[in-house]
């Protein structure tokens, strides 16, 4: 989910740069030099893009980390004596954290 949001954010930012440019590089609006200005209005597109970028950034920022439950901690503690030792504990913890945070 987080990776999908990051990809969407990159795509929206790239779209914004294509239309409006970035820094000293002009975008499509600049390159057309008002030649086709009556053909389309970029303001609604820019507004929608800005809103989407803001919403995705907010969603990414509000992500709350979820740690291990007490039962998971106890299970990991007892796993350290298993034949696979610490590797089994690490694999278990990693799997639980992925499960709880996706």
Buried (B, 14 or more C-beta within 10 A) or exposed (E): EEEEBEEBBEEBBEBBEEBBBEEEEEBEBEEBEEEEEEEEEBEEBBEEBEEBBEBBEEBEEEEEEEEBEEEBEEBBEEBEEEEEEEEBBEEBBEEBBEEEEE
